[in-house]
Structure formats: structure tokens, C-alpha cells
Amino acid sequence: MKYLIALYIALGLVLSLIVGIQYNCDGQEMFPLYYGNPFIFKEKSLGSSMTYFFSVSGIVLNTLVWSVLVLFIRQGFKYLIKKSGGNRVFKGSYKTVIVLLIAFTTLNIVIEHQMMGIGFEEGRNYWYMDLNNEAEKWGMECEGEMTLMRR
């Protein structure tokens, strides 16, 4: 069960882009913004400022990366609880943080679902977004920039 909760929380961290990479492309053409965390998983639609397209493989890979980090943090909390002799304040704080993170993830999933573009095909929601190939094809120069709390 702890692994499913860690995956769910990691998904929320990925979708929220609390820590992420925003790829801006310069060139002759208009080009969408891409977002990674560390792998590219989200593309802003050029047609609407409120629509995004997603990469299934990017979401899965990012969720796996973040779930490892979440499990390490969990081990740290468990270590602190053990060192404190099972202090009720630490245990209660730990459980409260978990509940808040689950609520945070649920909220992020609902928001992203509302902003998700329709269709499942290349150039829309798809298995894989190849930013390098697209940028090369259109003669664009793309550069990633680290972002914190993008919204």
C-alpha cells in the first residue's frame, strides 16, 4: 500500500510542477512551451492558453523518479519517528502530511484533467513527445530553464 500511496503522491508532484523545467524555443516560428520534471511530459497548446497536451511515457517516467524520492523522504520520517521513541506528535504530523499530499494530488489531477487537450495522437496527447526532433524540423533553438512553483 505504501508504494501505491508514494506513486500517487509522486504523480501529484509531477503534475503540479513544483520543481520542473520549462523549455522555451526561439526561432522563426511560434512554438509551444514544453514542461519536464525531469522528462518532458506536457506541452502547452498554441490554439488555447487553457489547453495542454500530455506524454504518457513522460508522466510515467517522471512519476517513477519522484516516487523514489518520496520513498526516501518517507524513510527519513520513519527514522525520525523511531529515534523520537514513537512520539505521537511526529506520528500525527507524518499522517497529516500524507493526507494533505493525497488531497493535493487529487486536486492536481482534477485541474489537469480539465485542461487536458482532446485526442490521442501524435501532436496531441500521445505516448512520447520528441522536442529535439520537432525543434530541429522547424529550425528552432530550445533551452530549458529550471522553475519553482510555476503556477
PyMOL commands that set and color helices and strands:
alter all, ss='L'
color gray80, all
select helices_A, chain A and resi 2-16+56-83+88-115+131-138
alter helices_A, ss='H'
color red, helices_A
select strands_A, chain A and resi 19-26+34-36+40-44+52-54+141-148
alter strands_A, ss='S'
color yellow, strands_A
deselect
rebuild
show_as cartoon
